[in-house]
Amino acid sequence: MSAGTSQFSQFVRDIEAGSEDGIQAEEVSECDLITFLAVAQKMQVDILPITWQSARNMVGRGATSTIYEALINSQTSFAFKCISDDQKQKLWKTNNFQTLINEVTVLSQLREHPNIVELQGICWDVTADDEVWPVLVFEKAQFGDLYNFLKLPVGRDLSIPERLSLCVDIGTAIIDMHSHGMIIRS
């Protein structure tokens, strides 16, 4: 058995013996697709039979990812969060997989949080050079992201108490994500 296989076997045993609270970032020494899959399995994240189409409309961009949308039917659409092409080129694969592992771990620990959109599962992005990258799948919010919501009539017509309540909800979500190790950058 090779050293890599031995390390992976130990990693899987550590995950299986781990607490129900999830996996701490320090526990993951080698970050690659197999490690990501082991974490996704431990955190009970579904692998969805959805075809990811990179030609879909981009609806947002963050520090490490790009968000795309796909309409499933007249009432349901999904948001697909992909590691951005720039990020894939900037960082080592290990760093990108560590980011994905951390996000899946935190989102799995915050399931059913009233102020955080729930991770529905993962699908795949296969690049032109046959690299496989996980894509995080979320149900798209009815009014899109906060920026677009506030530009819509329903967002512009919020009263001051409703706006303050929205701010409290956002603050609560950020505090809860920070307490689970997720750092939000602007």
Secondary structure, 3 states (H helix, E strand, C coil): CCHHHHHHHHHHHHHHHCCCCCCCHHHCCCCCHHHHHHHHHHCCCCECCCCCCCCCCEEEECCCEEEEEEECCCCCEEEEEEECHHHHHHCCHHHHHHHHHHHHHHHHHCCCCCCCCCEEEEEEEECCCCCEEEEEEEECCCCCCHHHHHHCHHHHCCCHHHHHHHHHHHHHHHHHHHHCCCCCCC
